[in-house]
């Protein structure tokens, strides 16, 4: 299953609106004979890729997959059909499919005499490759991660507006890797005018990544013609709205599942105030400024009882910085 998780992680950002799934097929003796991940929309699912690689060696064996095999006919036939036809004896999956259209795969397999077992490494898969997709299915909107870098005293820039670089080279490399995995990056017009970010995924040497996220600029303000988000190096869309829910509805209709919010304090405050920041990814640098803008703008909180509450799921080092991942606390 851990091998299947790795395969799923590699597929992140390439499968939306389908889930990034990994699958490993073992023969009857327990030897891995096939492996695969979900291909871009219209292509085969992970189980089919792995079964094709395994061929006849899959008969009497086990399929280990990060998500319960689908039982419906969408762009491709049901994965349950492929598993039954391959003659596997057992299917082990991590997470049950919450999509009412595609769920029921385990029952279908059991009806065909195949042993099924769910829940293996479910927490790891839920917090990892399937985090955004599961949220998308359950809440009918993209999953939003607000990423920011700040000093120990919460400043995202100095008093004169300079902010390069608050976070370390290691942290910035991590962010570029993350950009290559998400479907879209959101930023406001104000940040475009002030910072002129490229919002692309790049290697340490500046080389563009193989895959670039959709760049989304929200707000009604005009942009400079020379703005780097308009340079054609990646697709950019304008959403001329200040309503976070409306922005996410536009992206949902485009099949966007996983969103990285990189806007400034105003945009971040608007999304937080609307209850639409599902995860906070903070890079805290061991630096003090004492003045300058803070990470979060007005978000509708006037008293401590109205604070937006999050649960820290991980805190670790990123070079000299502390990386904190916190998820929204839901009642």
N, C-alpha and C positions, 0 to 999 in steps of 0.2 A: 504493500500500500504506500509506503514512503516513496518508492520509485514512481508510483502512479501520481503522487502529489507533486513530485518534481516535474513530471511531464505536464501536469495541469498548469503549474506556475509558468512554464515556458510558453504555454499557449495563451496566457492572459493578454488581453488587448487585441487579439486577432479573431475572436469568435463571436463577439457581440452582434445581435442580442442573444445568441446561444451561450450556454455556460462553457467555461474552459475546463474540460474534463480530461483526466489521464486514465489509462487502462494498461494493465499488464496481464498477459495470459500465461499460465503455467501448464505444462503437460501433466499427464497422470502421475508422474513421479515427483512433481513439484518444481521442475526446472523451468525457468522463464524461457518462453519460446516466441513471444510476441509482445510488442509494446507500441503504444500510440497515443496521440492526443487529438482532441477535436480540431478539425480543420476549419478554415473560414466558412461563413455561411454558404450553404449549398454543397459543401464538401462532406465527406464521411465523418461520422462521429468516432470518438476514441475507440469504442469497442470494435467497430468495423475495421479500423486501421490495424489494431492489434491482432484481430482474428485473421486478417489477410496475411499478415506476416507469419502467423503461426501455422496456417494451413491445416493439414490433417493432424498435426501434432496437438491441436486444441481438443480433439475428441477425447472425452473422459477426463479432461483437465479442469482447471479453475480459472475464472476470469475475476480479476481484482480491479475495481473501478471506483473512482472518487464520488460518483453520483449514481443513484439508482438508475439502471437502464430504462430508457424511455419505451413507452408502449403505444405510441401513436405515430401516425404517418404525417410528417410535416414536409419539409423540403426533401427529406430522405426517409426511407422506410424505417419502421421501429427497430431499435437495437435488440429488443427481445427476440425478434424473428431471426436476426443474425446469430445470436447466441444459441438459440434452439437448433437452428440448422447446422451449426458448427459441432453440435454434440457435446458441449461442455457439461460437466456433471455438477458443478458448483459455481455460484456467483457470490462474491463478497464485495459489498459496497460500503462507502463511508456515510453518506448522507441520503436520506429519503428525498425524492423529488417533490417539492411543494407545489409544483405547477399542476393544477387540476386537469389540464389538457394532456399532460405527458405522464402523470403519475400512474401507479398501478403495475409497474414493471415487475416488481417482486412477485405479485400475485400471479401474473401471467407466466412467469418462469416456474413458479411452484406448480401451477396447473399442468405444465409440461414435464413435471417430474424432476426439475432441477432444484437442488438445495440452494437456499439463499440465506445470507447473513448480513445484517446491516449494523452500522454504528462503529465500525473499525476506524479509529483515528478521526472520528466525526468532528471533534472540537478543532483539531488542527486544520482540517479541510474548510470548516465553516469560517474560521478566522483568516484563512489563507486564500487559495485561489477562487473559492466560491463565495467569499464574503459579499462582494458587490452584486453578483448575480442573484443570490438568495434574497437580498434586500430588494432588488428590482422586481422580482416575482411577487414578493409578499406585500410590497408597498406601492407598486405600480409607478415607480419613479426611479431615476438614477440614484445610486449611492454617492454621497458627497464626503470627501475627505478634505478638510481644511488644513493645508500645509503652510507653516510659516517658520521663520528663523528669527530669534530675538536674543537680546542680551539677558544677563541675570536679572536686571531691573526691568525687563519687559519691553525694551525699546527695539523697534524694527528698523530704525534709522537714527542718525545723529541729528542734532538741532538744525544743521544746515541741509538736511535731506539726504546726505550720503549714506549708503548702506552696503557698499561693496568693499570688503566682504565681512558680514557679521558671522556667518557660519563658516566652518572649515572646508577645505578642499574635499575631504572625505565625505562630509555631509552633502556637499553640492553634487558629488558623483552619485550618491545614493538617490538624490532627487531626480537626476537625469535618467537613472535607471527606472525610477517609478514613472516618470513621464512616458517612457516607452511602453509601459504596461497599461496605462489608463486609456479610456476612449476619448476624453476631452479635458481641456484645462479652461477654467473660467477666470476671467480677469475683468476689471472695470475700466472704463475709458480714462478715468483719472490716473490710474497707474500706468496706462499706456503712454499718456502725455508726459508724466513725470519721469518714469524709469525706462521707457522704451524697451521692454523685454522682448526677446525673440520667442519665448515659450516653446522651444524645440527641445527634443531629446538629443543630447550630444555626448560623445565619448570624451575622455579626459583631454585628448589632443584637439578637441573642437570638431572632430569629424561627425557629421550628422548620423543619427541612429538609423537603423534599417526601417523602423516604423515611427511615424510621427503622429501625435494625437491631434484631434480637432482643436483648433484655437477658437475660443468663444469670448467675444468682447461684449459685455453687457452695459447698458446705459444709452442715453440719447445724445451724448456729446459727440462732437466731430473729432476725427482723428487726423493727425498730421499725415500728409501723403507719403512722407518718408518713414512712417512707423514700421518697425521691423515685423510686426504681426501682419503686415500687408505685403511682405516681400516675396510671397509665393513659395517659400520653402516648405510650407505645410498649409493645409486648408484652414481658412479663417471664416467664421460666420459672425455677423452682428445680430444681437438680440436687443432691439431697442426698447427695453423694459427695465424697470427698477424692481419689479416684483419677482423674488426668487422662485416662487412656485410656478409662475408663468415661464420663467427661463428653463426650469427643469422639465416642464411639460413640452416645450419645444424640442429639447434634447431627447426626451423619451420617445417622441414621435419619429426621431431620426434613428432610433435603435441604440442610443447611447445608454450604457449600463453603469459605467464607472467614471466618476468625475473627480478631478483634482481642482480644488478651489485655491487659486494663488493670488486672488485680488487683494487690494490693500485693506486698511481698517474699515472703510465704509462698506465695501461689498461684504467683507467677512461679518461685520455687525448685522447687516441686513439678513444674511442667511442664518446666522445664529438666532437672531430675534424671531425669525419665522419657524424655528425649530427644524431647520433643514441642514444642519451640520451633523452628520452621523458619526464622524470620527475626526479627531484632532490629531495631527502629526506635527509635533513641535520639536524644533531643533534649538536647544538653549545653549548659547555660547558663554564661556567663562569670561565675560566682559561686562564692564559697567560704563554707562554713558551719562546717566543722571538727567538727561533732557532728550527731547525728540519724540516722534510719534510712537504710540503704543500699538500692539498688534491688533487689538479689537476695538472697533468703534462702537457707537451707540447700538445697543441690541435689545432695547426695551426693558432693561433691568434698572429699577430705582431703589430696591431694598434687597437685603441678603436673602430673604425668603423667595425672591423671584429669580435667583441665580440659575443659570443653565448648568445642570449637573452632569458630570461625566465620570466614568470609571476608568482608572488607569489599568490597561491590560499588559503594558510592557514599558519598562524604562531601562535603557541600555546606553552604552557609549557609542558615539559615532566620531571617531578620531578624538579630539579634545572636547567635543560637544556632548550634551546629553540629549538623546532622542527619546521622546515620550509619545506613546500611542495611547489615546484615551477614546473610549466609545461612549456614545450618549446613553445616559441612564434612563431607561424606560420604565414607567410605572406598570 
